[in-house]
Amino acid sequence: MMKTETASEFSIKSQIDPTRVPQRVLYSGARMPAIGLGTFGSDHASADDVAAAVEDAVVVGYRHFDCASVYGNEPEIGQALEHIVAGGVKREHLWITSKLWNDKHGEKDVIPSCRQSLADLRLDYLDLYLVHWPFPNFHPPGCDVTSRSKDAKPYIHADFMKTWRKIEELVDSGLVRHIGTSNMTIPKLRLVLHDARIKPAVNEMELHPHFQQPELFEFVRSNGIVPVGYCPVGSPGRPERDRTSEDTAPTEDPVIVKIANRLGVHPAVVCVKWAVQRGQVPIPFSTNRNHYLGNLEGVVGEPLTEFEMREISRIDRNCRLIKGQVFLWKEGQSWEDLWDVTGEITPA
Ligand SMILES: NC(=O)c1ccc[n+]([C@@H]2O[C@H](COP(=O)([O-])OP(=O)(O)OC[C@H]3O[C@@H](n4cnc5c(N)ncnc54)[C@H](OP(=O)(O)O)[C@@H]3O)[C@@H](O)[C@H]2O)c1
């Protein structure tokens, strides 16, 4: 379990006192920092750049890092983590998440995949291990949204539970402290909550001012699950292949820009502040020190006013940016089918 750092422990290490960073309490009683650094460099940041940002982000005051095997940089981040711990930051003061990739679902590959992430990250245990997507699927990294796998399958609950049983075993064996889901919907989560022996502590989901997912957000919180929000600033650096003409940019929204002007910060910082104040755990990505420092300063700084929080609650546009098209499993479907928009799991 993550132990709270004391002032004397951080003072040599960090620009912003990590004890000032809000924390979220999981149902286990463990505390996770209410902001993490994303580590998906996509096409624009190399593994070494991301690892350098991780190492420096600790100096800035971050303690929470959102990793995944598919990001292709866990070995480099592992070196950074080794330096961080050798430099005096205690392992128990870090919060490290990793994720099982889609082609490793099932009974055989879960434990070896987790062990590989642990070896790459040079850790004895993970604080959190997520099933990255509910769909088993292989698609090559960086493929176009029109790419389809001939082996793609819909969500089959019995199959997902085979994976989840192995994920639960990781907790039993001490390799992982908490487990969670990602990219889930309410009907899928209802089934998992019904059948899980160890229920998800966290659900990672897209969350930003233009995609607030109020129903799912309330559902997970009312079930004692912490919502972790990805693309918290609207993923402005995502590749062209992941964009559609309907996408909007929360950082360009007049409400966000007006608040940013009042505070004298970048609109991204307003998105991050809003996220923490609303109760989710944003994991903004950046390799630019001014940006990741600004995001953390925003979180420990003056809160948004109640009026501003209300104004932001009204700019939701239900604009999902990460649509997941590569998971579609048959001809003639639209990406909405992946997200159970009728409230029922989309039939196979
Ligand atoms: N579970 C999942 O399926 C899933 C899916 C997607 C993402 N994720 C996780 O979520 C993380 C974040 O998502 P994301 O990277 O797509 O989107 P994001 O965090 O919304 O956006 C990242 C972009 O915002 C810019 N940025 C961040 N802070 C800024 C600031 N203060 N001022 C100006 N620009 C700023 C960064 O540019 P600079 O580098 O130039 O600062 C970067 O291009 C990922 O890295 C990954 O860890 C998980």
PDBQT file of the ligand as one rigid body, heavy atoms in Angstrom, charges set to zero:
ROOT
HETATM    1  N1  LIG A 401      -6.564   3.498 -20.938  1.00  0.00    +0.000 N 
HETATM    2  C1  LIG A 401      -6.515   3.888 -22.183  1.00  0.00    +0.000 C 
HETATM    3  O1  LIG A 401      -7.071   3.252 -23.088  1.00  0.00    +0.000 OA
HETATM    4  C2  LIG A 401      -5.805   5.166 -22.531  1.00  0.00    +0.000 A 
HETATM    5  C3  LIG A 401      -6.085   5.778 -23.760  1.00  0.00    +0.000 A 
HETATM    6  C4  LIG A 401      -5.410   6.968 -24.048  1.00  0.00    +0.000 A 
HETATM    7  C5  LIG A 401      -4.510   7.523 -23.156  1.00  0.00    +0.000 A 
HETATM    8  N2  LIG A 401      -4.249   6.872 -21.958  1.00  0.00    +0.000 N 
HETATM    9  C6  LIG A 401      -3.299   7.463 -20.973  1.00  0.00    +0.000 C 
HETATM   10  O2  LIG A 401      -3.662   8.814 -20.761  1.00  0.00    +0.000 OA
HETATM   11  C7  LIG A 401      -2.531   9.656 -20.972  1.00  0.00    +0.000 C 
HETATM   12  C8  LIG A 401      -2.978  11.019 -21.451  1.00  0.00    +0.000 C 
HETATM   13  O3  LIG A 401      -3.680  10.941 -22.681  1.00  0.00    +0.000 OA
HETATM   14  P1  LIG A 401      -3.162  11.683 -23.998  1.00  0.00    +0.000 P 
HETATM   15  O4  LIG A 401      -1.705  11.755 -23.940  1.00  0.00    +0.000 OA
HETATM   16  O5  LIG A 401      -3.777  11.057 -25.184  1.00  0.00    +0.000 OA
HETATM   17  O6  LIG A 401      -3.876  13.109 -23.895  1.00  0.00    +0.000 OA
HETATM   18  P2  LIG A 401      -3.726  14.426 -22.998  1.00  0.00    +0.000 P 
HETATM   19  O7  LIG A 401      -3.000  14.174 -21.757  1.00  0.00    +0.000 OA
HETATM   20  O8  LIG A 401      -5.112  14.996 -22.940  1.00  0.00    +0.000 OA
HETATM   21  O9  LIG A 401      -2.904  15.387 -23.954  1.00  0.00    +0.000 OA
HETATM   22  C9  LIG A 401      -1.503  15.320 -24.041  1.00  0.00    +0.000 C 
HETATM   23  C10 LIG A 401      -1.047  16.505 -24.883  1.00  0.00    +0.000 C 
HETATM   24  O10 LIG A 401      -1.366  17.721 -24.188  1.00  0.00    +0.000 OA
HETATM   25  C11 LIG A 401      -0.246  18.571 -24.160  1.00  0.00    +0.000 C 
HETATM   26  N3  LIG A 401      -0.222  19.209 -22.824  1.00  0.00    +0.000 N 
HETATM   27  C12 LIG A 401      -0.294  18.596 -21.604  1.00  0.00    +0.000 A 
HETATM   28  N4  LIG A 401      -0.241  19.517 -20.618  1.00  0.00    +0.000 NA
HETATM   29  C13 LIG A 401      -0.120  20.731 -21.228  1.00  0.00    +0.000 A 
HETATM   30  C14 LIG A 401      -0.004  22.062 -20.755  1.00  0.00    +0.000 A 
HETATM   31  N5  LIG A 401      -0.010  22.341 -19.440  1.00  0.00    +0.000 N 
HETATM   32  N6  LIG A 401       0.106  23.057 -21.658  1.00  0.00    +0.000 NA
HETATM   33  C15 LIG A 401       0.102  22.795 -22.970  1.00  0.00    +0.000 A 
HETATM   34  N7  LIG A 401       0.001  21.556 -23.496  1.00  0.00    +0.000 NA
HETATM   35  C16 LIG A 401      -0.115  20.529 -22.627  1.00  0.00    +0.000 A 
HETATM   36  C17 LIG A 401       0.970  17.678 -24.367  1.00  0.00    +0.000 C 
HETATM   37  O11 LIG A 401       1.930  18.334 -25.155  1.00  0.00    +0.000 OA
HETATM   38  P3  LIG A 401       3.471  18.493 -24.647  1.00  0.00    +0.000 P 
HETATM   39  O12 LIG A 401       4.081  17.130 -24.572  1.00  0.00    +0.000 OA
HETATM   40  O13 LIG A 401       4.046  19.389 -25.684  1.00  0.00    +0.000 OA
HETATM   41  O14 LIG A 401       3.373  19.153 -23.303  1.00  0.00    +0.000 OA
HETATM   42  C18 LIG A 401       0.424  16.498 -25.157  1.00  0.00    +0.000 C 
HETATM   43  O15 LIG A 401       0.555  16.694 -26.552  1.00  0.00    +0.000 OA
HETATM   44  C19 LIG A 401      -1.674   8.854 -21.955  1.00  0.00    +0.000 C 
HETATM   45  O16 LIG A 401      -0.346   9.320 -22.003  1.00  0.00    +0.000 OA
HETATM   46  C20 LIG A 401      -1.829   7.470 -21.409  1.00  0.00    +0.000 C 
HETATM   47  O17 LIG A 401      -0.978   7.291 -20.264  1.00  0.00    +0.000 OA
HETATM   48  C21 LIG A 401      -4.902   5.726 -21.631  1.00  0.00    +0.000 A 
ENDROOT
TORSDOF 0
